[in-house]
Amino acid sequence: MSSSAIGTLIKIMETLPETLQDRVVEHLQEYILKSNITVTVSPDGKLEIPAEVESQLKPGDRYTVTVTKDSIVFQKMKAGFDWEEWRRRIDSLPPDPNPMTIEEICEVVREVRREKISERESQLLEPLYQFQTQIQSDTQVLEIPSICSIPQPSRVYEIAH
């Protein structure tokens, strides 16, 4: 590109708001990076990767490789959850100074279950409450037993040992 063309490009960029300038620069960088780069396969079958490409490769990055009749495309995988990294981090932590006992864990589980059951029961009983309220607001008054007076089946929980 000639220096006059670069000068024109700079003048155009200066007329744009700064945030838009940043976006244009990002697009130009992406365009330049996507430009065709020729690589050569060495006699022993290895790719000779140019320095400008190699500088973008980071240890641990993963790529999917798509092979067709006329092309081989390397596409960087988006970072996902790495179980191995998580396991390494967990293993590197010091032991928990206050670990929960099995009894404490069981109590937490029981409490969560009680909350879920209560939530489910309230969802099931809500239409009955609404119906009861609607009947009470009509001109006719009907005697409907309250929910509290309806016998509830007893629940027996067994804990497997």
C-alpha positions in Angstrom: 0.0 0.0 0.0 1.4 3.4 -0.9 2.1 6.0 1.7 -0.6 8.3 0.2 -3.2 5.5 0.6 -2.1 5.0 4.2 -2.4 8.8 4.8 -5.9 8.7 3.4 -6.8 5.8 5.6 -5.5 7.7 8.7 -7.5 10.8 7.8 -10.7 8.7 7.4 -10.0 7.0 10.8 -9.5 10.3 12.5 -13.0 11.4 11.5 -14.5 8.4 13.3 -15.5 8.4 17.0 -12.7 6.7 19.1 -14.8 3.7 19.9 -15.5 3.1 16.3 -11.8 3.6 15.5 -11.0 0.7 17.9 -13.6 -1.5 16.2 -12.2 -0.7 12.7 -8.6 -1.5 13.9 -9.8 -4.8 15.3 -11.5 -5.7 12.0 -8.3 -4.7 10.1 -6.1 -6.8 12.4 -8.5 -9.8 11.9 -8.4 -9.3 8.2 -4.7 -9.1 8.1 -4.3 -12.2 10.3 -6.8 -14.1 8.0 -4.8 -13.3 4.9 -3.4 -16.2 3.2 -0.1 -17.5 4.5 1.8 -20.1 2.7 3.3 -23.0 4.6 5.5 -25.8 3.3 5.5 -29.4 4.2 9.0 -30.5 4.9 10.4 -33.7 3.4 9.7 -35.6 6.6 6.0 -34.6 6.5 6.0 -31.7 9.0 4.5 -28.3 8.5 6.9 -25.4 8.7 4.8 -22.8 10.5 5.7 -19.1 10.0 6.7 -17.1 13.1 3.7 -14.8 12.8 1.4 -17.9 13.1 3.5 -19.7 15.7 3.5 -16.6 18.0 -0.3 -17.0 18.3 -0.1 -20.6 19.4 -0.2 -21.1 23.2 0.6 -24.2 25.2 -2.6 -26.0 26.1 -4.7 -24.5 23.3 -6.8 -27.1 21.5 -7.8 -27.1 17.8 -10.4 -29.0 15.8 -9.0 -30.2 12.5 -11.4 -30.5 9.5 -10.0 -32.4 6.6 -11.7 -32.3 3.1 -10.4 -33.2 -0.3 -8.9 -29.8 -0.9 -8.3 -28.3 2.5 -7.2 -28.9 6.1 -8.7 -26.3 8.5 -7.4 -25.8 12.1 -10.0 -24.0 14.2 -9.2 -23.1 17.8 -11.6 -24.6 20.3 -13.3 -22.3 22.7 -12.2 -22.8 26.3 -14.5 -25.1 28.0 -14.5 -26.6 31.4 -11.3 -28.7 31.9 -12.0 -31.5 34.4 -8.3 -32.4 34.6 -7.4 -28.8 35.5 -10.1 -28.7 38.1 -8.9 -32.0 39.6 -5.3 -30.6 39.7 -6.5 -27.5 41.5 -8.6 -29.5 44.0 -5.6 -31.8 44.7 -3.3 -28.8 45.3 -5.6 -27.3 48.0 -4.8 -27.8 51.7 -7.2 -30.1 53.5 -10.4 -28.6 54.8 -9.9 -27.6 58.4 -13.6 -28.1 59.2 -14.8 -31.1 57.1 -18.5 -32.0 57.4 -19.3 -35.3 59.0 -21.6 -37.8 57.3 -24.3 -36.9 59.7 -24.1 -33.2 58.8 -24.1 -34.0 55.1 -27.2 -36.2 55.7 -28.9 -33.4 57.6 -28.3 -30.9 54.7 -29.7 -33.4 52.2 -32.8 -33.9 54.4 -33.3 -30.2 54.7 -33.1 -29.7 51.0 -35.6 -32.6 50.5 -38.0 -31.0 53.0 -37.8 -27.7 51.2 -38.4 -29.4 47.8 -41.4 -31.3 49.2 -42.8 -28.2 50.8 -42.4 -26.2 47.6 -44.1 -29.0 45.6 -47.0 -29.2 48.0 -47.5 -25.5 47.9 -47.6 -25.6 44.1 -50.1 -28.4 44.2 -52.3 -26.7 46.8 -52.2 -23.2 45.3 -55.1 -23.8 42.9 -57.2 -25.2 45.9 -56.5 -22.0 47.9 -57.5 -19.9 44.9 -60.7 -21.9 44.5 -61.5 -21.6 48.2 -60.9 -17.8 48.0 -63.1 -17.5 44.9 -66.0 -19.4 46.6 -65.7 -17.3 49.7 -65.9 -14.1 47.7 -69.1 -15.2 45.9 -72.5 -14.2 47.4 -73.1 -17.8 48.5 -71.0 -18.8 51.4 -70.0 -22.5 51.5 -68.4 -24.2 54.3 -65.1 -25.7 53.0 -62.6 -27.3 55.4 -59.3 -25.5 55.5 -56.3 -27.2 54.1 -54.9 -27.7 57.6 -57.9 -29.8 58.6 -57.4 -32.2 55.7 -55.6 -35.3 57.0 -52.2 -35.7 55.5 -50.7 -39.1 54.8 -47.9 -39.8 57.1 -44.5 -40.1 55.6 -42.1 -42.7 56.8 -38.5 -42.4 55.7 -36.1 -45.3 55.9 -32.4 -44.8 55.8 -30.5 -47.6 54.1 -27.4 -48.7 56.0 
